[in-house]
Amino acid sequence: MAKISDYMVVWTVYRAEREENAEYDRLATMVRQRIAEGWQPHGSMSMLVKGDQLLVAQPMVREEG
C-alpha cells in the first residue's frame, strides 16, 4: 500500500442563476488537471448548498513512490 505524501482539496462554487451548461464541468476539469500533475482523487466529493450557491469539493492526494 502506497503512503500518502500530500493532500489538497479542489473546490468550486456554482450559482444556479448565473451558470450555463458548460460551466458545470468546471470541477471535473480542475480534477483532471490535478491528475495530470500527479494527484489522485481521494474519497467522495462533498457538496454544500447555501441559498443559490452550491460548493462542491474533491479531496486529492499524492502518494510516495
C-alpha positions in Angstrom: 0.0 0.0 0.0 1.4 3.4 -1.0 1.8 6.1 1.6 0.1 9.4 1.1 2.7 12.2 0.9 0.5 15.3 0.2 -3.2 16.3 0.4 -5.3 19.1 -1.0 -8.9 19.9 -1.7 -10.0 21.1 -5.1 -13.3 23.1 -4.9 -15.5 25.4 -6.8 -18.8 27.3 -6.2 -21.7 27.2 -8.7 -24.5 29.8 -8.7 -27.8 28.5 -10.1 -29.0 31.6 -11.8 -25.6 32.5 -13.4 -24.3 29.2 -14.7 -24.5 27.9 -18.2 -24.3 24.2 -19.0 -20.6 24.4 -20.0 -19.8 25.8 -16.5 -21.0 22.7 -14.8 -17.9 20.8 -16.0 -15.6 23.2 -14.1 -14.8 20.9 -11.1 -14.2 17.9 -13.4 -11.7 20.0 -15.5 -9.9 21.1 -12.3 -9.7 17.4 -11.1 -8.4 16.2 -14.4 -5.7 19.0 -14.3 -4.6 17.8 -10.9 -4.5 14.2 -12.0 -2.2 15.2 -14.9 0.1 16.8 -12.2 0.3 13.5 -10.2 -2.6 13.9 -7.8 -5.3 11.3 -7.3 -9.0 11.8 -6.1 -9.3 10.5 -2.6 -12.7 9.6 -1.2 -16.0 11.1 -2.2 -16.9 14.6 -3.3 -18.6 16.9 -0.8 -21.4 19.3 -1.5 -22.8 22.2 0.5 -25.9 24.1 -0.6 -26.4 27.6 0.7 -29.1 29.7 -0.9 -28.5 29.8 -4.6 -24.9 28.5 -4.2 -23.5 25.0 -4.5 -20.0 24.4 -3.2 -18.5 21.2 -4.5 -15.2 19.8 -3.2 -13.0 16.8 -4.1 -10.1 15.8 -1.8 -6.9 14.9 -3.7 -3.7 13.1 -2.6 -0.2 12.3 -3.8 1.4 9.1 -2.9 5.1 8.3 -2.3 6.9 6.4 -5.0 
